[in-house]
Amino acid sequence: MRVAFQGEPGAYSEQAVFNYFGNVETQPCESFDAVFDAVVSGICEFGLIPIENSLAGSIHQNYDLLLQHDLHIVGEYLLRVQHCLIALPDVKKPEIKRVISHPQALGQCAAYLRKLGVKVEPVYDTAGSVKMLKESGTHDTAAIASRRAAEIHEMQILEEGIEDNAENYTRFLAISKEVVKPEGESKTSIVFTLKNQPGALFKALSVFALRDIDLTKIESRPLQGKPWEYLFYIDFIGATHEDIASKALDHLNEYALMLRVLGSYPRYK
């Protein structure tokens, strides 16, 4: 089995692949678009994409890509993100004057970096920052990335767990060309559009409230080509083959101009 992810080997996304799928072959991709293309083309059976972070919020690009491609969500995984300060072997922490990493990682370690008194420089990827550091051989620079990234490039971890907030989780979605029929507690992700009129969203959400269906996520995205109109993405507890969820979706169809089920999948706990 081959699974696509965005980033360099050692990225948090690759760690999530191994944690969720086990011992599989991974396919690093330069962009999220490339992850979707790898699955659509059949190069990879699955892709694993981040969809939201508990501190930074939603990854909006991936919501848009889910709508643009004929793929299905088949699973989810929550990864606890632990950042490491990484340097060349034998470098001491007082030598560090500059730190490089992905902007999100730098932001999640902002208080730590201020206390360290260093300059920060954003780069394209966390694991990529370790690769860049090793290639440059710069002794006064450190990178922020995962423990696995340090191990892959044989670099030194100066300090682990440097993120400002320990409750730092990223939610990932597994995507595939094949549909799954989940057993046990499940989630379903949908996207829909509504008429721009008073009460439209209230009526749409009421189809779930009337049936005591738990909504775990709601996200709005601009509808391309129609200024000030929106797509609504919703995750709810239940699967489309279950009677209550099926009736709720039938009811929602009465109000929605467009409704698409992105997938029903096992809920991660």
C-alpha positions as CSV (number, residue, x, y, z in Angstrom):
1,M,0.0,0.0,0.0
2,R,1.2,3.5,-0.9
3,V,-0.1,6.6,0.9
4,A,0.5,10.2,-0.2
5,F,1.1,13.1,2.1
6,Q,2.2,16.7,1.8
7,G,5.8,17.5,2.9
8,E,9.3,16.1,3.2
9,P,10.1,12.7,4.8
10,G,9.9,13.2,8.5
11,A,7.0,15.7,8.3
12,Y,4.2,15.4,10.9
13,S,1.9,14.3,8.1
14,E,4.2,11.3,7.4
15,Q,4.2,10.4,11.1
16,A,0.3,10.5,11.0
17,V,0.4,8.1,8.0
18,F,2.5,5.6,9.9
19,N,0.4,6.0,13.1
20,Y,-2.9,5.5,11.2
21,F,-2.0,3.0,8.4
22,G,0.9,1.2,10.0
23,N,4.0,0.1,8.0
24,V,3.2,1.3,4.5
25,E,5.1,3.0,1.7
26,T,4.8,6.8,1.7
27,Q,4.7,9.2,-1.2
28,P,6.0,12.7,-0.3
29,C,4.2,15.5,-2.3
30,E,5.1,19.1,-2.7
31,S,1.6,20.4,-2.3
32,F,-1.9,19.3,-1.2
33,D,-3.0,19.4,-4.9
34,A,-0.3,16.8,-5.6
35,V,-1.7,14.6,-2.8
36,F,-5.1,14.6,-4.4
37,D,-3.6,14.0,-7.9
38,A,-1.6,11.0,-6.6
39,V,-4.8,9.4,-5.4
40,V,-7.0,10.3,-8.4
41,S,-4.3,8.9,-10.8
42,G,-3.9,5.7,-8.9
43,I,-0.3,6.2,-8.0
44,C,-1.4,5.9,-4.3
45,E,-4.3,4.0,-2.8
46,F,-4.8,6.6,-0.1
47,G,-3.9,10.2,0.8
48,L,-3.7,11.7,4.3
49,I,-4.4,15.4,4.5
50,P,-4.6,17.8,7.5
51,I,-8.0,19.4,7.8
52,E,-7.7,21.4,11.0
53,N,-5.4,22.2,13.9
54,S,-6.7,22.7,17.5
55,L,-4.7,26.0,17.7
56,A,-4.4,27.4,14.2
57,G,-7.9,26.4,12.9
58,S,-9.0,24.9,9.6
59,I,-6.8,24.3,6.5
60,H,-9.2,25.9,4.0
61,Q,-7.4,24.8,0.9
62,N,-8.2,21.2,1.7
63,Y,-11.9,21.9,2.1
64,D,-11.8,23.4,-1.4
65,L,-9.9,20.4,-2.8
66,L,-12.3,17.9,-1.3
67,L,-15.1,19.5,-3.3
68,Q,-13.0,19.7,-6.5
69,H,-12.1,16.0,-6.6
70,D,-14.2,12.9,-6.9
71,L,-12.7,11.2,-3.8
72,H,-14.2,10.0,-0.5
73,I,-13.2,10.5,3.1
74,V,-12.6,7.0,4.6
75,G,-11.1,7.8,7.9
76,E,-9.8,10.4,10.4
77,Y,-6.8,10.6,12.8
78,L,-5.7,13.0,15.5
79,L,-2.0,13.6,15.9
80,R,-0.5,15.2,19.0
81,V,2.0,17.7,17.6
82,Q,5.3,17.9,19.6
83,H,7.9,20.4,18.3
84,C,11.6,19.9,18.7
85,L,14.5,22.4,18.5
86,I,17.0,20.7,16.2
87,A,20.6,21.6,15.4
88,L,23.7,20.2,13.9
89,P,25.6,17.6,16.0
90,D,27.7,19.1,18.8
91,V,26.0,22.6,18.6
92,K,25.1,24.1,22.0
93,K,21.8,26.0,22.6
94,P,23.6,29.3,23.5
95,E,25.1,29.3,20.0
96,I,21.7,29.5,18.3
97,K,20.9,33.0,16.9
98,R,18.3,32.0,14.2
99,V,15.5,29.5,14.0
100,I,13.8,28.3,10.8
101,S,10.6,26.3,10.2
102,H,7.1,26.4,8.7
103,P,5.3,29.6,9.7
104,Q,2.7,27.6,11.7
105,A,5.3,25.8,13.8
106,L,7.1,29.1,14.5
107,G,3.8,30.6,15.6
108,Q,3.1,27.7,17.9
109,C,6.5,28.2,19.6
110,A,6.4,32.0,19.6
111,A,6.7,32.5,23.4
112,Y,9.5,29.9,23.6
113,L,11.4,31.6,20.8
114,R,11.0,35.1,22.3
115,K,12.5,33.8,25.6
116,L,15.3,32.2,23.6
117,G,16.0,35.6,22.0
118,V,16.5,34.5,18.4
119,K,15.5,35.7,15.0
120,V,12.9,33.6,13.2
121,E,12.7,32.8,9.5
122,P,9.8,31.0,7.9
123,V,10.4,28.3,5.3
124,Y,8.2,25.9,3.3
125,D,8.1,22.9,5.6
126,T,9.0,21.7,9.1
127,A,10.9,18.6,8.0
128,G,12.3,20.6,5.0
129,S,13.8,23.1,7.5
130,V,15.9,20.3,9.0
131,K,17.0,19.2,5.5
132,M,17.9,22.8,4.7
133,L,19.9,23.2,7.9
134,K,21.9,20.0,7.3
135,E,22.7,21.0,3.8
136,S,23.8,24.5,4.9
137,G,26.0,23.3,7.8
138,T,25.2,26.5,9.7
139,H,26.1,26.3,13.4
140,D,24.2,29.3,14.6
141,T,20.8,28.1,13.2
142,A,18.3,25.6,14.5
143,A,15.1,24.2,13.0
144,I,11.8,23.3,14.5
145,A,10.4,20.0,13.4
146,S,9.5,16.5,14.6
147,R,11.7,14.0,16.4
148,R,11.5,11.7,13.3
149,A,12.8,14.5,11.1
150,A,15.9,14.9,13.3
151,E,16.4,11.1,13.3
152,I,16.1,10.9,9.5
153,H,18.8,13.6,8.9
154,E,20.9,12.5,11.9
155,M,20.6,15.8,13.6
156,Q,20.7,16.7,17.3
157,I,17.6,17.5,19.4
158,L,18.4,20.4,21.7
159,E,15.0,20.4,23.4
160,E,11.7,18.6,22.9
161,G,8.2,19.8,23.5
162,I,8.9,23.5,22.9
163,E,5.3,24.3,21.8
164,D,3.6,27.0,23.9
165,N,0.4,25.0,24.3
166,A,0.5,21.3,25.0
167,E,-3.0,20.8,23.6
168,N,-1.7,21.0,20.1
169,Y,-3.5,18.4,17.8
170,T,-3.9,18.2,14.1
171,R,-6.9,16.3,12.6
172,F,-6.2,14.4,9.4
173,L,-8.5,12.9,6.9
174,A,-7.8,9.7,4.9
175,I,-9.0,10.0,1.3
176,S,-9.6,7.3,-1.3
177,K,-11.3,6.6,-4.6
178,E,-13.2,3.7,-2.9
179,V,-16.2,4.2,-0.5
180,V,-16.2,2.5,2.9
181,K,-19.2,1.4,5.0
182,P,-18.1,2.1,8.6
183,E,-19.2,0.0,11.5
184,G,-19.6,1.2,15.1
185,E,-19.6,5.0,15.9
186,S,-19.2,6.9,12.6
187,K,-18.9,10.4,11.2
188,T,-20.2,11.8,8.0
189,S,-18.9,14.9,6.2
190,I,-21.1,16.8,3.7
191,V,-21.0,20.0,1.7
192,F,-24.0,22.0,0.5
193,T,-25.3,25.3,-0.7
194,L,-28.5,27.2,0.1
195,K,-30.6,29.9,-1.3
196,N,-29.5,33.3,0.0
197,Q,-32.7,34.1,1.9
198,P,-33.7,34.6,5.6
199,G,-33.8,31.5,7.7
200,A,-32.1,29.2,5.1
201,L,-29.2,28.1,7.4
202,F,-31.6,27.7,10.4
203,K,-33.8,25.4,8.4
204,A,-30.8,23.4,7.1
205,L,-29.4,22.9,10.6
206,S,-32.8,22.1,12.0
207,V,-32.9,18.7,10.1
208,F,-30.2,17.6,12.4
209,A,-31.5,19.2,15.6
210,L,-34.9,17.6,15.1
211,R,-33.3,14.1,15.1
212,D,-30.8,14.8,17.9
213,I,-27.9,14.4,15.5
214,D,-24.6,15.8,16.9
215,L,-22.8,18.2,14.7
216,T,-19.1,18.1,15.4
217,K,-17.9,20.7,12.9
218,I,-19.4,23.5,10.7
219,E,-17.3,25.5,8.2
220,S,-18.3,28.0,5.6
221,R,-16.3,28.7,2.4
222,P,-16.9,31.3,-0.4
223,L,-18.7,30.0,-3.4
224,Q,-16.4,30.7,-6.3
225,G,-17.9,32.8,-9.0
226,K,-20.7,34.0,-6.7
227,P,-19.6,36.8,-4.4
228,W,-21.1,36.7,-0.9
229,E,-22.6,33.3,-1.3
230,Y,-21.2,30.3,0.6
231,L,-20.6,26.6,0.7
232,F,-21.3,24.9,4.1
233,Y,-19.2,22.0,5.3
234,I,-20.6,19.9,8.1
235,D,-19.4,16.9,10.1
236,F,-22.0,15.0,12.1
237,I,-22.1,11.8,14.1
238,G,-23.7,8.9,12.1
239,A,-23.3,7.2,8.7
240,T,-25.4,7.5,5.5
241,H,-26.5,3.9,5.7
242,E,-28.2,4.5,9.0
243,D,-31.9,5.4,8.9
244,I,-31.7,8.6,11.0
245,A,-28.8,10.1,9.1
246,S,-30.4,9.1,5.8
247,K,-33.7,10.8,6.6
248,A,-31.8,13.9,7.8
249,L,-30.0,14.1,4.4
250,D,-33.3,13.6,2.5
251,H,-34.8,16.4,4.5
252,L,-31.8,18.7,3.9
253,N,-32.2,18.0,0.2
254,E,-35.5,19.9,0.3
255,Y,-33.6,23.1,1.2
256,A,-30.2,22.6,-0.4
257,L,-29.4,23.8,-3.9
258,M,-26.5,21.3,-4.0
259,L,-25.7,18.6,-1.5
260,R,-22.7,16.2,-1.7
261,V,-21.7,13.5,0.8
262,L,-17.9,13.6,1.1
263,G,-17.8,10.3,3.1
264,S,-18.9,8.3,6.0
265,Y,-16.0,6.9,8.1
266,P,-15.2,5.5,11.5
267,R,-14.9,8.1,14.2
268,Y,-11.4,8.4,15.7
269,K,-11.2,8.2,19.5
